[in-house]
Amino acid sequence: MTSKAIVKWNKKWRSLALGMLALLLWQAGPASAADEPDLIFRRSTVFKWLSPNDKLATYAVDDPEVDGVACHFTVPEKGGFKGWLGLAEEVSDISLACRQIAPIHFKHKLEQGDDMFRQRRSLFFKKMQIVRGCDAKRNVLVYMVYSDRLIEGSPKNSTSSVPIMPWGAADAAVQKCGEFIQ
Protein backbone atom coordinates (compact mmCIF):
# COMPACT_ATOMS: atom_id res chain seq x y z
CA MET A 1 0.00 0.00 0.00
CA THR A 2 1.39 3.40 -0.90
CA SER A 3 1.65 6.25 1.60
CA LYS A 4 -1.12 8.15 -0.24
CA ALA A 5 -3.43 5.14 0.06
CA ILE A 6 -2.67 4.85 3.80
CA VAL A 7 -3.40 8.55 4.37
CA LYS A 8 -6.67 8.23 2.39
CA TRP A 9 -7.61 5.10 4.39
CA ASN A 10 -6.88 6.86 7.74
CA LYS A 11 -8.93 9.94 6.75
CA LYS A 12 -11.84 7.70 5.77
CA TRP A 13 -11.88 5.91 9.15
CA ARG A 14 -11.29 9.13 11.09
CA SER A 15 -14.26 10.85 9.41
CA LEU A 16 -16.42 7.75 10.00
CA ALA A 17 -15.48 7.74 13.70
CA LEU A 18 -16.18 11.47 14.02
CA GLY A 19 -19.53 11.01 12.30
CA MET A 20 -20.50 8.20 14.67
CA LEU A 21 -19.46 10.31 17.68
CA ALA A 22 -21.52 13.26 16.41
CA LEU A 23 -24.55 10.97 15.92
CA LEU A 24 -24.15 9.55 19.42
CA LEU A 25 -23.93 13.01 21.00
CA TRP A 26 -26.88 14.28 18.95
CA GLN A 27 -29.02 11.25 19.84
CA ALA A 28 -28.16 11.33 23.54
CA GLY A 29 -29.25 14.95 24.08
CA PRO A 30 -29.57 15.94 27.73
CA ALA A 31 -29.01 12.95 30.01
CA SER A 32 -32.47 13.09 31.57
CA ALA A 33 -35.00 15.51 32.89
CA ALA A 34 -34.95 13.84 36.30
CA ASP A 35 -32.17 12.22 38.28
CA GLU A 36 -31.30 8.60 37.65
CA PRO A 37 -34.17 6.31 38.65
CA ASP A 38 -34.02 4.13 41.76
CA LEU A 39 -34.03 0.40 41.04
CA ILE A 40 -36.77 -1.23 43.14
CA PHE A 41 -36.29 -4.84 41.96
CA ARG A 42 -35.56 -7.09 38.97
CA ARG A 43 -37.15 -10.39 38.06
CA SER A 44 -35.69 -12.88 35.56
CA THR A 45 -38.00 -13.81 32.71
CA VAL A 46 -35.81 -15.85 30.33
CA PHE A 47 -33.04 -18.14 31.57
CA LYS A 48 -29.73 -18.12 29.68
CA TRP A 49 -27.02 -20.70 30.39
CA LEU A 50 -23.80 -18.72 29.96
CA SER A 51 -24.84 -15.08 29.97
CA PRO A 52 -27.15 -12.82 31.99
CA ASN A 53 -30.89 -13.62 31.92
CA ASP A 54 -33.53 -11.39 30.33
CA LYS A 55 -35.28 -9.48 33.11
CA LEU A 56 -38.08 -7.12 33.98
CA ALA A 57 -36.86 -4.21 36.11
CA THR A 58 -39.01 -1.84 38.13
CA TYR A 59 -37.71 1.67 38.84
CA ALA A 60 -38.94 4.75 40.71
CA VAL A 61 -38.36 8.37 39.74
CA ASP A 62 -39.57 11.56 41.43
CA ASP A 63 -40.90 14.36 39.24
CA PRO A 64 -38.10 16.96 39.41
CA GLU A 65 -40.45 19.91 38.72
CA VAL A 66 -43.44 18.89 40.85
CA ASP A 67 -42.87 18.04 44.49
CA GLY A 68 -45.07 15.24 45.80
CA VAL A 69 -45.31 13.04 42.67
CA ALA A 70 -43.43 9.79 42.05
CA CYS A 71 -43.64 7.45 39.07
CA HIS A 72 -42.80 3.77 38.90
CA PHE A 73 -42.07 2.13 35.56
CA THR A 74 -41.22 -1.41 34.53
CA VAL A 75 -39.00 -2.08 31.53
CA PRO A 76 -37.67 -5.28 29.97
CA GLU A 77 -33.88 -5.61 30.04
CA LYS A 78 -32.20 -7.83 27.48
CA GLY A 79 -29.79 -10.44 28.74
CA GLY A 80 -27.30 -12.39 26.74
CA PHE A 81 -23.89 -11.10 25.77
CA LYS A 82 -25.31 -8.15 23.78
CA GLY A 83 -27.37 -7.03 26.77
CA TRP A 84 -24.42 -7.48 29.12
CA LEU A 85 -22.25 -5.29 26.87
CA GLY A 86 -25.01 -2.69 26.42
CA LEU A 87 -25.34 -3.37 22.67
CA ALA A 88 -28.82 -4.93 22.62
CA GLU A 89 -31.74 -2.84 21.45
CA GLU A 90 -34.39 -3.00 24.16
CA VAL A 91 -38.03 -3.59 23.26
CA SER A 92 -40.53 -0.77 23.68
CA ASP A 93 -42.84 -2.43 26.23
CA ILE A 94 -42.94 -0.10 29.24
CA SER A 95 -45.58 0.20 31.95
CA LEU A 96 -46.11 3.29 34.12
CA ALA A 97 -47.86 4.21 37.37
CA CYS A 98 -47.61 7.67 38.96
CA ARG A 99 -49.00 8.68 42.36
CA GLN A 100 -49.18 11.58 44.78
CA ILE A 101 -46.82 10.77 47.67
CA ALA A 102 -46.83 14.13 49.52
CA PRO A 103 -48.39 17.60 49.17
CA ILE A 104 -48.11 18.67 45.52
CA HIS A 105 -46.20 21.90 44.87
CA PHE A 106 -45.14 23.20 41.45
CA LYS A 107 -41.62 24.66 41.41
CA HIS A 108 -42.31 26.97 38.42
CA LYS A 109 -44.33 27.26 35.19
CA LEU A 110 -44.20 24.14 32.98
CA GLU A 111 -44.83 23.39 29.32
CA GLN A 112 -47.59 20.96 28.33
CA GLY A 113 -45.86 17.71 27.30
CA ASP A 114 -42.48 18.51 28.93
CA ASP A 115 -40.03 15.66 29.45
CA MET A 116 -40.08 14.52 33.06
CA PHE A 117 -37.54 11.73 32.52
CA ARG A 118 -35.48 10.41 29.60
CA GLN A 119 -33.30 7.29 29.30
CA ARG A 120 -31.49 5.60 26.41
CA ARG A 121 -32.79 2.13 25.49
CA SER A 122 -30.16 1.23 22.87
CA LEU A 123 -26.63 2.24 22.02
CA PHE A 124 -27.64 4.74 19.32
CA PHE A 125 -31.21 4.92 18.18
CA LYS A 126 -33.87 4.43 20.88
CA LYS A 127 -34.79 6.31 24.04
CA MET A 128 -37.60 6.09 26.58
CA GLN A 129 -39.33 9.28 27.70
CA ILE A 130 -41.84 10.12 30.40
CA VAL A 131 -43.67 13.34 29.58
CA ARG A 132 -45.98 15.39 31.81
CA GLY A 133 -49.14 17.31 31.05
CA CYS A 134 -52.06 18.88 32.85
CA ASP A 135 -55.77 18.20 32.50
CA ALA A 136 -56.79 21.66 33.82
CA LYS A 137 -60.54 20.89 33.74
CA ARG A 138 -60.10 18.02 36.21
CA ASN A 139 -56.96 19.36 38.00
CA VAL A 140 -55.06 16.18 37.17
CA LEU A 141 -51.43 15.70 36.18
CA VAL A 142 -51.09 13.23 33.30
CA TYR A 143 -47.90 11.26 32.63
CA MET A 144 -47.22 9.28 29.48
CA VAL A 145 -44.28 6.96 28.80
CA TYR A 146 -43.19 5.96 25.31
CA SER A 147 -40.06 4.97 23.48
CA ASP A 148 -38.93 6.49 20.23
CA ARG A 149 -36.55 5.47 17.52
CA LEU A 150 -34.65 7.85 15.31
CA ILE A 151 -36.11 6.23 12.18
CA GLU A 152 -39.62 4.85 12.80
CA GLY A 153 -40.81 5.73 16.32
CA SER A 154 -42.85 3.39 18.48
CA PRO A 155 -46.61 3.30 19.05
CA LYS A 156 -46.28 1.49 22.40
CA ASN A 157 -47.08 3.72 25.35
CA SER A 158 -48.63 3.83 28.80
CA THR A 159 -50.44 6.63 30.65
CA SER A 160 -50.96 7.39 34.32
CA SER A 161 -52.81 10.27 35.98
CA VAL A 162 -52.38 11.92 39.36
CA PRO A 163 -55.34 13.90 40.73
CA ILE A 164 -54.10 16.85 42.80
CA MET A 165 -55.67 16.35 46.22
CA PRO A 166 -55.16 17.82 49.71
CA TRP A 167 -52.52 15.94 51.69
CA GLY A 168 -53.66 15.92 55.30
CA ALA A 169 -55.37 18.66 57.31
CA ALA A 170 -52.46 21.11 56.93
CA ASP A 171 -52.66 21.05 53.10
CA ALA A 172 -55.94 22.93 52.59
CA ALA A 173 -54.71 25.09 49.67
CA VAL A 174 -54.59 22.71 46.70
CA GLN A 175 -52.70 24.12 43.73
CA LYS A 176 -54.32 24.08 40.28
CA CYS A 177 -52.10 22.55 37.59
CA GLY A 178 -53.70 24.82 34.95
CA GLU A 179 -52.12 27.84 36.67
CA PHE A 180 -48.63 26.37 36.19
CA ILE A 181 -48.85 25.25 32.56
CA GLN A 182 -47.78 27.74 29.87
C-alpha positions in Angstrom: 0.0 0.0 0.0 1.4 3.4 -0.9 1.6 6.2 1.6 -1.1 8.2 -0.2 -3.4 5.1 0.1 -2.7 4.9 3.8 -3.4 8.6 4.4 -6.7 8.2 2.4 -7.6 5.1 4.4 -6.9 6.9 7.7 -8.9 9.9 6.7 -11.8 7.7 5.8 -11.9 5.9 9.1 -11.3 9.1 11.1 -14.3 10.8 9.4 -16.4 7.8 10.0 -15.5 7.7 13.7 -16.2 11.5 14.0 -19.5 11.0 12.3 -20.5 8.2 14.7 -19.5 10.3 17.7 -21.5 13.3 16.4 -24.5 11.0 15.9 -24.1 9.5 19.4 -23.9 13.0 21.0 -26.9 14.3 19.0 -29.0 11.3 19.8 -28.2 11.3 23.5 -29.2 15.0 24.1 -29.6 15.9 27.7 -29.0 12.9 30.0 -32.5 13.1 31.6 -35.0 15.5 32.9 -35.0 13.8 36.3 -32.2 12.2 38.3 -31.3 8.6 37.7 -34.2 6.3 38.7 -34.0 4.1 41.8 -34.0 0.4 41.0 -36.8 -1.2 43.1 -36.3 -4.8 42.0 -35.6 -7.1 39.0 -37.2 -10.4 38.1 -35.7 -12.9 35.6 -38.0 -13.8 32.7 -35.8 -15.8 30.3 -33.0 -18.1 31.6 -29.7 -18.1 29.7 -27.0 -20.7 30.4 -23.8 -18.7 30.0 -24.8 -15.1 30.0 -27.2 -12.8 32.0 -30.9 -13.6 31.9 -33.5 -11.4 30.3 -35.3 -9.5 33.1 -38.1 -7.1 34.0 -36.9 -4.2 36.1 -39.0 -1.8 38.1 -37.7 1.7 38.8 -38.9 4.8 40.7 -38.4 8.4 39.7 -39.6 11.6 41.4 -40.9 14.4 39.2 -38.1 17.0 39.4 -40.5 19.9 38.7 -43.4 18.9 40.9 -42.9 18.0 44.5 -45.1 15.2 45.8 -45.3 13.0 42.7 -43.4 9.8 42.0 -43.6 7.5 39.1 -42.8 3.8 38.9 -42.1 2.1 35.6 -41.2 -1.4 34.5 -39.0 -2.1 31.5 -37.7 -5.3 30.0 -33.9 -5.6 30.0 -32.2 -7.8 27.5 -29.8 -10.4 28.7 -27.3 -12.4 26.7 -23.9 -11.1 25.8 -25.3 -8.2 23.8 -27.4 -7.0 26.8 -24.4 -7.5 29.1 -22.2 -5.3 26.9 -25.0 -2.7 26.4 -25.3 -3.4 22.7 -28.8 -4.9 22.6 -31.7 -2.8 21.5 -34.4 -3.0 24.2 -38.0 -3.6 23.3 -40.5 -0.8 23.7 -42.8 -2.4 26.2 -42.9 -0.1 29.2 -45.6 0.2 31.9 -46.1 3.3 34.1 -47.9 4.2 37.4 -47.6 7.7 39.0 -49.0 8.7 42.4 -49.2 11.6 44.8 -46.8 10.8 47.7 -46.8 14.1 49.5 -48.4 17.6 49.2 -48.1 18.7 45.5 -46.2 21.9 44.9 -45.1 23.2 41.5 -41.6 24.7 41.4 -42.3 27.0 38.4 -44.3 27.3 35.2 -44.2 24.1 33.0 -44.8 23.4 29.3 -47.6 21.0 28.3 -45.9 17.7 27.3 -42.5 18.5 28.9 -40.0 15.7 29.4 -40.1 14.5 33.1 -37.5 11.7 32.5 -35.5 10.4 29.6 -33.3 7.3 29.3 -31.5 5.6 26.4 -32.8 2.1 25.5 -30.2 1.2 22.9 -26.6 2.2 22.0 -27.6 4.7 19.3 -31.2 4.9 18.2 -33.9 4.4 20.9 -34.8 6.3 24.0 -37.6 6.1 26.6 -39.3 9.3 27.7 -41.8 10.1 30.4 -43.7 13.3 29.6 -46.0 15.4 31.8 -49.1 17.3 31.0 -52.1 18.9 32.8 -55.8 18.2 32.5 -56.8 21.7 33.8 -60.5 20.9 33.7 -60.1 18.0 36.2 -57.0 19.4 38.0 -55.1 16.2 37.2 -51.4 15.7 36.2 -51.1 13.2 33.3 -47.9 11.3 32.6 -47.2 9.3 29.5 -44.3 7.0 28.8 -43.2 6.0 25.3 -40.1 5.0 23.5 -38.9 6.5 20.2 -36.6 5.5 17.5 -34.6 7.8 15.3 -36.1 6.2 12.2 -39.6 4.9 12.8 -40.8 5.7 16.3 -42.9 3.4 18.5 -46.6 3.3 19.0 -46.3 1.5 22.4 -47.1 3.7 25.4 -48.6 3.8 28.8 -50.4 6.6 30.6 -51.0 7.4 34.3 -52.8 10.3 36.0 -52.4 11.9 39.4 -55.3 13.9 40.7 -54.1 16.9 42.8 -55.7 16.3 46.2 -55.2 17.8 49.7 -52.5 15.9 51.7 -53.7 15.9 55.3 -55.4 18.7 57.3 -52.5 21.1 56.9 -52.7 21.1 53.1 -55.9 22.9 52.6 -54.7 25.1 49.7 -54.6 22.7 46.7 -52.7 24.1 43.7 -54.3 24.1 40.3 -52.1 22.6 37.6 -53.7 24.8 34.9 -52.1 27.8 36.7 -48.6 26.4 36.2 -48.8 25.2 32.6 -47.8 27.7 29.9 
